[in-house]
Amino acid sequence: MTVRRCRRLLIAVALAAWGTGADRPTTTSAAAPVPPRPSPGCAATTIETGRRLERTIEIDGTRRYILDVPEGARPQEPVPLLFDFHGFGHSGGGVWNVSRFKDMATREPFITVYPDGSTVHLLGRDGAGWDVFTTDDNRDLRFVSGLLDQLERTYCIDLARVYATGFSNGAFLSYRLACTQANRFAAVAPVGGGEVSLPCAPPRAVPVLIYHARNDEMVAVERARAARDAWVTRNQCREPAEKRGRNSFSVADDSGEKRVASAFSGGGGLAPTPAVSRCERYTGCRDGADVEYCEGDFGHHWPVEATERIWAFFRAHPMSQTVPSPVSTPANGGWAGRGPDRR
């Protein structure tokens, strides 16, 4: 039997096993290896690659998004998927240049999606953004879930490694996804945002990495600190915070290997100088769902060091155990996360 036929057989077996129940995964200890969990799209023998694929999808009207699918992403080989949400008044195309995950994706293949928001009213004006002040019948939660459904069908996605990050208004949405779609997103990393006063009772502990500037002029740092404290409580973290120096720290990835996340250089709209951040890590959390909090003096910008640190955190926190998919309730945005067996 050829290597290709063996690979196809393994994927078919995994897909069959995945489709027999209504469970979705929960987080795992960072030290525990987690095998890839292939999506239905892993049955395809060809995929479209490209560094800036502009696409639309019909969900409550026409919604736009950009896909970054590096050449390293191959058919029938599950890869991680990252959602990167822009801030208010911006676009997926803008954050594609700013956060620079596209540069990292050439080192280790993963697919990134940069969705466009729809019109919301913030800061006294209308602009492109995300509805984060409602949970019941939320159009953006439907958009994200429906887009994730489509990408899982089209590409070979590792369902144990789907992540979300975002800046400013996009960070607020990342927090909402941790609360409402924790059965689909392994971990989140909000940058320069906060939480709103809405119910948050995810069915599992969610690893969270928070980046915020103490001199942020748009979103007060107290909101980020409150979010940190809330997730430490939700995740039942028992160990006190470990304080880390400004631009490096070691983190165990999901194979147990120690990696170092260091400052990530780059321009294109990032904060003009390397951020001077100090990070705290709260451990001993339920299901290994660590909470990390990084604070520095970089204003309301995406700090240059954040990109690589966020990806190191994501690599360390895939999902493994299973929990039932949530039912549609006001607490989860009126939108039940759908597993592949429910398509």
C-alpha positions as CSV (number, residue, x, y, z in Angstrom):
1,M,0.0,0.0,0.0
2,T,1.4,3.4,-1.0
3,V,2.0,6.2,1.5
4,R,-0.7,8.3,-0.1
5,R,-3.3,5.5,0.2
6,C,-2.3,4.9,3.8
7,R,-2.8,8.6,4.5
8,R,-6.2,8.6,2.9
9,L,-7.2,5.6,4.8
10,L,-6.2,7.1,8.1
11,I,-8.1,10.3,7.3
12,A,-11.2,8.4,6.3
13,V,-11.1,6.5,9.6
14,A,-10.7,9.7,11.6
15,L,-13.6,11.4,9.8
16,A,-15.8,8.4,10.3
17,A,-15.0,8.4,14.0
18,W,-15.5,12.1,14.3
19,G,-19.0,11.9,12.7
20,T,-20.4,9.3,15.1
21,G,-21.1,11.7,18.0
22,A,-22.2,15.2,18.8
23,D,-19.2,16.0,21.0
24,R,-16.7,18.7,20.3
25,P,-13.2,19.0,21.9
26,T,-12.0,20.8,24.9
27,T,-8.5,22.1,25.8
28,T,-5.6,19.9,26.9
29,S,-2.6,20.3,29.0
30,A,0.2,22.0,27.1
31,A,2.5,19.1,27.7
32,A,0.2,16.4,26.3
33,P,0.6,15.6,22.6
34,V,-2.6,16.0,20.7
35,P,-2.8,14.4,17.2
36,P,-4.4,16.3,14.3
37,R,-8.2,16.0,14.0
38,P,-9.0,16.2,10.3
39,S,-12.0,18.2,9.0
40,P,-14.3,17.0,6.2
41,G,-12.2,19.0,3.7
42,C,-9.4,16.5,4.2
43,A,-11.1,14.2,1.8
44,A,-10.4,16.6,-1.1
45,T,-7.4,15.8,-3.3
46,T,-6.8,19.4,-4.4
47,I,-7.0,22.8,-2.7
48,E,-6.5,26.4,-3.8
49,T,-3.5,28.2,-2.3
50,G,-2.7,31.9,-2.4
51,R,-1.4,34.6,-0.1
52,R,-4.4,37.0,-0.4
53,L,-7.5,35.3,-1.7
54,E,-10.5,37.6,-1.6
55,R,-13.7,35.8,-1.0
56,T,-17.4,36.3,-0.2
57,I,-20.0,34.2,1.6
58,E,-23.8,34.6,1.9
59,I,-24.7,34.7,5.6
60,D,-27.3,37.4,6.5
61,G,-26.2,39.1,3.3
62,T,-22.9,39.1,1.5
63,R,-19.9,39.0,3.8
64,R,-16.3,39.4,2.7
65,Y,-13.1,37.9,3.9
66,I,-9.5,37.3,2.9
67,L,-7.8,33.9,3.0
68,D,-4.0,33.3,3.4
69,V,-3.3,29.8,2.3
70,P,0.5,29.3,2.0
71,E,2.0,26.7,-0.4
72,G,2.9,24.6,2.6
73,A,-0.8,23.8,3.2
74,R,-1.4,20.6,1.2
75,P,-4.4,18.4,0.6
76,Q,-5.2,15.7,3.1
77,E,-2.7,17.1,5.6
78,P,-4.5,18.9,8.5
79,V,-3.2,22.4,9.3
80,P,-4.2,24.9,12.0
81,L,-6.7,27.7,11.2
82,L,-6.5,31.2,12.6
83,F,-9.2,33.9,12.6
84,D,-7.7,37.4,12.8
85,F,-10.3,40.2,13.4
86,H,-9.7,43.8,12.6
87,G,-10.5,46.8,14.7
88,F,-13.3,49.3,14.3
89,G,-13.2,51.3,11.0
90,H,-10.7,48.9,9.4
91,S,-10.8,45.8,7.3
92,G,-9.5,42.3,6.8
93,G,-7.1,43.6,4.2
94,G,-5.7,46.1,6.6
95,V,-5.0,43.6,9.4
96,W,-3.5,41.2,6.9
97,N,-0.6,43.7,6.6
98,V,-0.5,44.7,10.3
99,S,-0.5,41.5,12.4
100,R,2.0,39.7,10.1
101,F,0.8,36.2,10.7
102,K,1.2,35.8,6.9
103,D,5.0,35.9,7.5
104,M,4.9,33.3,10.1
105,A,2.7,31.0,8.0
106,T,5.7,30.5,5.6
107,R,7.7,28.9,8.4
108,E,5.1,26.4,9.6
109,P,2.0,26.1,7.4
110,F,-1.3,27.3,8.8
111,I,-4.3,29.0,7.2
112,T,-5.4,32.5,8.3
113,V,-8.7,34.1,7.6
114,Y,-9.2,37.8,7.8
115,P,-13.0,38.6,7.9
116,D,-14.5,42.0,7.2
117,G,-16.9,43.4,9.8
118,S,-20.2,44.9,8.9
119,T,-21.5,48.4,9.9
120,V,-21.7,49.1,13.6
121,H,-22.1,52.2,15.6
122,L,-19.1,52.9,17.9
123,L,-17.4,56.1,19.2
124,G,-20.2,58.2,18.0
125,R,-20.0,57.1,14.3
126,D,-20.8,54.3,11.9
127,G,-18.0,52.1,10.6
128,A,-16.9,48.6,9.8
129,G,-16.7,46.5,12.9
130,W,-18.2,43.8,15.1
131,D,-21.4,43.5,17.2
132,V,-20.1,42.7,20.7
133,F,-22.8,44.2,22.8
134,T,-25.5,41.6,22.1
135,T,-25.5,37.9,22.4
136,D,-29.0,36.8,21.3
137,D,-29.4,36.5,17.5
138,N,-25.9,38.0,16.9
139,R,-25.2,38.3,13.2
140,D,-21.4,38.3,13.6
141,L,-21.4,35.1,15.7
142,R,-23.5,33.5,12.9
143,F,-21.0,34.8,10.3
144,V,-18.0,33.4,12.1
145,S,-19.6,30.0,12.7
146,G,-20.9,29.7,9.2
147,L,-17.5,30.8,7.7
148,L,-15.8,28.2,9.9
149,D,-18.2,25.6,8.6
150,Q,-17.3,26.4,5.0
151,L,-13.6,26.5,5.6
152,E,-13.7,23.1,7.4
153,R,-15.5,21.7,4.3
154,T,-13.2,23.3,1.8
155,Y,-9.7,22.9,3.4
156,C,-8.0,20.2,5.4
157,I,-8.3,21.9,8.8
158,D,-7.0,20.5,12.1
159,L,-10.1,20.8,14.2
160,A,-8.0,20.6,17.4
161,R,-6.2,23.7,16.4
162,V,-8.6,26.5,15.5
163,Y,-7.8,29.8,17.1
164,A,-9.0,33.5,17.2
165,T,-7.2,36.7,17.8
166,G,-8.2,40.3,17.1
167,F,-7.3,43.9,17.8
168,S,-9.4,46.5,19.6
169,N,-13.1,45.9,18.5
170,G,-11.8,42.6,17.0
171,A,-10.3,41.7,20.5
172,F,-13.8,42.2,22.0
173,L,-15.1,39.7,19.4
174,S,-12.4,37.2,20.3
175,Y,-13.5,37.3,23.9
176,R,-17.1,36.8,22.8
177,L,-16.0,33.7,20.8
178,A,-14.3,32.3,23.9
179,C,-17.6,32.6,25.7
180,T,-20.0,31.5,23.0
181,Q,-18.1,29.1,20.7
182,A,-15.6,27.5,23.1
183,N,-16.5,24.1,21.5
184,R,-14.9,25.2,18.3
185,F,-12.0,27.6,19.2
186,A,-9.1,26.0,21.1
187,A,-7.7,29.3,22.4
188,V,-8.0,33.1,21.9
189,A,-5.6,36.0,22.1
190,P,-7.3,39.5,22.3
191,V,-5.0,42.5,21.8
192,G,-6.1,46.0,22.9
193,G,-9.7,45.1,23.8
194,G,-11.9,44.2,26.8
195,E,-15.0,42.3,27.7
196,V,-18.5,43.6,27.9
197,S,-21.0,42.9,30.7
198,L,-22.7,39.8,29.2
199,P,-23.0,36.3,30.4
200,C,-20.0,34.1,29.8
201,A,-20.2,30.4,30.8
202,P,-18.3,28.4,28.3
203,P,-18.7,24.6,28.5
204,R,-14.9,24.2,29.0
205,A,-11.9,26.2,30.2
206,V,-10.5,28.3,27.4
207,P,-6.8,29.3,27.2
208,V,-6.5,33.0,26.9
209,L,-3.5,35.3,26.1
210,I,-4.2,39.0,26.6
211,Y,-2.1,41.9,25.3
212,H,-2.8,45.4,26.4
213,A,-1.0,48.7,26.8
214,R,-1.1,50.5,30.1
215,N,-1.2,53.7,28.2
216,D,-3.9,52.7,25.8
217,E,-5.9,55.8,25.0
218,M,-8.9,54.0,23.5
219,V,-9.6,51.0,25.8
220,A,-8.6,51.6,29.4
221,V,-6.1,49.1,30.8
222,E,-8.4,48.4,33.7
223,R,-10.8,46.6,31.3
224,A,-8.0,44.2,30.2
225,R,-7.0,43.6,33.8
226,A,-10.7,42.8,34.7
227,A,-10.8,40.4,31.8
228,R,-7.6,38.7,33.0
229,D,-9.1,38.3,36.5
230,A,-12.4,37.0,35.1
231,W,-10.6,34.3,33.0
232,V,-8.4,33.3,35.9
233,T,-11.6,32.6,37.8
234,R,-13.4,30.9,34.9
235,N,-10.5,28.6,34.2
236,Q,-10.0,27.9,38.0
237,C,-6.3,28.7,37.9
238,R,-4.7,27.6,41.1
239,E,-1.1,28.8,40.8
240,P,-0.1,32.4,41.3
241,A,1.1,34.4,38.3
242,E,4.6,33.8,37.0
243,K,6.1,37.2,36.0
244,R,8.2,37.2,32.9
245,G,10.7,39.7,31.4
246,R,10.0,42.0,28.6
247,N,10.7,40.2,25.3
248,S,11.2,36.5,25.8
249,F,9.8,33.5,27.7
250,S,9.8,29.8,27.3
251,V,6.6,27.9,26.6
252,A,6.0,24.2,26.1
253,D,4.2,23.4,22.8
254,D,1.8,20.5,22.5
255,S,4.7,18.0,22.0
256,G,6.3,19.0,25.2
257,E,9.2,20.8,23.4
258,K,10.3,24.1,24.9
259,R,10.3,27.0,22.5
260,V,11.2,30.6,23.0
261,A,8.9,33.4,21.9
262,S,10.9,36.5,21.1
263,A,10.3,39.9,19.7
264,F,9.0,39.6,16.1
265,S,10.4,42.3,13.8
266,G,8.4,43.9,11.1
267,G,6.7,47.1,9.9
268,G,3.6,47.7,7.9
269,G,1.5,49.6,10.5
270,L,2.8,47.9,13.6
271,A,3.8,49.8,16.7
272,P,6.9,51.7,15.6
273,T,9.2,50.4,18.3
274,P,9.4,47.0,20.1
275,A,7.0,46.9,22.9
276,V,8.3,46.8,26.5
277,S,6.0,44.2,27.9
278,R,5.9,42.2,31.1
279,C,3.9,39.1,31.0
280,E,2.2,37.0,33.7
281,R,1.2,33.4,33.4
282,Y,-1.5,31.8,35.5
283,T,-1.2,28.0,35.6
284,G,-2.7,25.1,37.4
285,C,-5.9,25.8,35.5
286,R,-8.7,23.4,34.7
287,D,-7.9,21.3,31.7
288,G,-4.5,23.0,31.3
289,A,-6.2,26.2,30.1
290,D,-3.5,28.8,31.1
291,V,-4.2,32.5,31.2
292,E,-1.4,34.8,30.2
293,Y,-1.4,38.6,30.5
294,C,1.1,40.9,28.8
295,E,1.1,44.7,29.5
296,G,3.4,47.3,28.1
297,D,3.8,50.9,26.8
298,F,2.7,50.6,23.2
299,G,-0.5,52.7,23.1
300,H,-3.4,51.6,21.0
301,H,-1.3,49.6,18.5
302,W,-0.5,46.0,17.7
303,P,2.8,45.5,19.4
304,V,5.6,44.0,17.3
305,E,6.3,41.2,19.8
306,A,2.7,40.0,20.0
307,T,2.6,38.0,16.7
308,E,5.2,35.4,17.6
309,R,4.2,35.2,21.2
310,I,0.6,34.6,20.3
311,W,1.4,31.8,17.9
312,A,3.6,30.1,20.5
313,F,0.7,30.3,23.0
314,F,-1.6,28.8,20.4
315,R,0.8,26.0,19.6
316,A,0.9,25.1,23.2
317,H,-2.9,24.9,23.6
318,P,-4.7,22.6,21.2
319,M,-8.0,20.9,22.2
320,S,-8.4,17.2,23.0
321,Q,-11.2,16.1,25.4
322,T,-14.8,16.1,24.2
323,V,-17.8,18.1,25.6
324,P,-21.3,18.3,24.2
325,S,-21.9,21.0,21.6
326,P,-23.8,23.9,23.3
327,V,-27.5,24.5,22.6
328,S,-28.7,27.8,21.4
329,T,-29.2,30.1,24.4
330,P,-28.9,33.9,25.1
331,A,-25.6,33.2,26.9
332,N,-23.9,31.8,23.7
333,G,-25.3,34.3,21.3
334,G,-28.3,32.3,20.2
335,W,-26.0,30.2,18.0
336,A,-25.1,26.6,18.7
337,G,-21.7,25.7,17.4
338,R,-22.0,23.0,14.8
339,G,-19.8,20.0,14.6
340,P,-19.0,18.2,11.3
341,D,-21.6,15.6,12.2
342,R,-24.3,18.3,12.1
343,R,-23.6,19.7,8.7
